[in-house]
Amino acid sequence: MSIAAATNRPGQVLADLLPASRVKDAALVLGGAALTGIAAQIAVPVPGSPVPVTGQTFAALLVGTSLGARRGFLSLAVYALVGMAGMPWFAQAGSGAAAPSLGYVLGMLLAATVVGALARRGGDRSVLRTAGTMVLGSAIIYAVGVPYLAAATGMSLTQAVAAGLTPFLIGDALKAALAMGALPTAWKFLDR
């Protein structure tokens, strides 16, 4: 089957266009975890916040949409578990289970699963659908990360929102715009 014929079938994500095998799936899962770990090292500290701006959230959402819910979940689970076990690939070469930003990592695990499921339903095929998918994924990350930040640091929820959500909205809008261009473009290119 050609790639062009495969892209017209509903229920596929970009990773499904590769020949199916367990080795491929394992490589995609490990590659998604590694991509997220590498993207986490692209970090800019935010004054007054223990959470930096990173490429990690973009990678997690891209992994979920490209690999689908199951492989996206597994990729982020590997990323989270290996990072909690001591691999220094959380933001700014961090690791461990005690970081105040661990809630964001757990939110990314859930978000990758949800955006992967949406991608199977065409949530990455057009600019508007991709925008909605990315906004929902980001909202899930914050819904888990901000309360965890408050609990881990002793901040009030208002303080956690000010330190762990508000400073990141512009960056997340830029990341969503990048995904809105990249994912539908990849599908259009593959449909040729």
Secondary structure, 3 states (H helix, E strand, C coil): CCHHHHHCCCCCCHHHHCCCCHHHHHHHHHHHHHHHHHHHCCEECCCCCCCCEECHHHHHHHHHHHHCHHHHHHHHHHHHHHHHCCCCCEHHHECCCCCCCHHHHHHHHHHHHHHHHHHHCCCCCCHHHHHHHHHHHHHHHHHHHHHHHHHHHCCCHHHHHHHHCHHHHHHHHHHHHHHHHHHHHHHHHHHC
